[in-house]
């Protein structure tokens, strides 16, 4: 993909080396390199390929003016009454606090919908 081209092997190796050097000065991590058992390196290109996210953005929709909080998609699609969305790409938006607020709101909405359909859920 075009995103993988931005993170060639040389760049990935340079960044890895810099991270290892920085971590090796921390107490308890002096021998980190010698004790690695497995290693996985992901880049924005990895996310672009695996998760089909534009630009490899793992945190949801773009932050442009057209995707600020109120203009993000809501929790309920107009086409399906049995689907609710929560996460960085839906309202209230991205970032851990906003996603947790969204999760709480969606959980309440789901309970209300189930109770309306006759479920015994509390």
N, C-alpha and C positions, 0 to 999 in steps of 0.2 A: 504494500500500500504506500501511498505518498507520505504517510506519517512515519512509516518505518525508515524512510530515506533520511529523515531528520535526525535519527538516532542510530548512526552507523556503529559498527563494532568498536571502532577507535574511541568514539565519544562514550559509549557505554563502559568500556574498560577504564577510561580516564576517571569517570564519575565513580565507578566501583572502587578504584584505587584510592581516591580522595576520601570516600566514606570509610573505608577500612582504616586508613591512616588516622582519621579523626576519632573513630571509635576506639582504636588501640591505645589511646592515652587515658581512657577511662578505667578506673579501678575495676578489676574483674574481667576486663575485656582485652587485656594486654596480648593474649594469645588467641584472639578470636579467629584469625585466618587459619591457624593450625588446627582448630577444633571444629571447623565447618564440616557438616556431614552432607548437607544438601543445599543447593542455592538456586533460586529462581529470580530472574531479573525481568521485570516488566517495565515497559515504557508506554507513553501515550499511544504509540503504534500498536502495541499489544492490545490495549483496550479498544482501539478503533477496529481491529480485526476480530477479536473475540466477542465483543459486545455490541458491535455496530453503532458506536457512538462517534459522532462527528468530532474530528480533531482529537480523538482519544480522551474526551472529557469524561472522567468517571463521576463527576459531581452533578450531573443533570444538565438541563437545558442551558443555553447561552445566557450570559449575564447582560446582554444588550437591553436597551430600554424597552424593547418589545417583549421581554421575558422577565420583567421585574414582578414582584410578589402578586399583585392583583391581576396581572395579565397572563400568569401561568395557568395551565389547565386546572380546572377544579377537581374535586374528589370524585364527582359522579359524571360519567359520560352521558350524553343525551341519548345514546343509542342502546344502552344496556342498563336495566334497572337492578341487575344482580352483580354489578362490578363496582368496586371502589378503588381509587388510586391513592397511594401515599408514597412520599419520597421526595427526593430533591427536584424532580421534574414537575411536581404538582404543587398547588398552593398548600401551605403558605410559602414554600420555597426551599432553598438548599441551606446546608449548614446543620449541624447536629441539633441545636435548640429548635429550629423551625421544623425539621423533620420529626422530632419528638412531639411537638405541638400538633403537627398534622396527623401523626399516628394516634394520638389521644382523641382528636376530633373524629377521625375515621372509625376508631373503635366504638365511640359513642353512637355514631351514625349507623354502624353495622348492627349494634344491639337494638337500636330503635327500629330499624328495618325488620329485623328478625322478630321482635315483639309484635310489630304490626301484622306480620304474617302468621301470628299465632304460636310462635315458639315460646317455650318456658324459660328462655335465657334471662338471667338477671342482669 
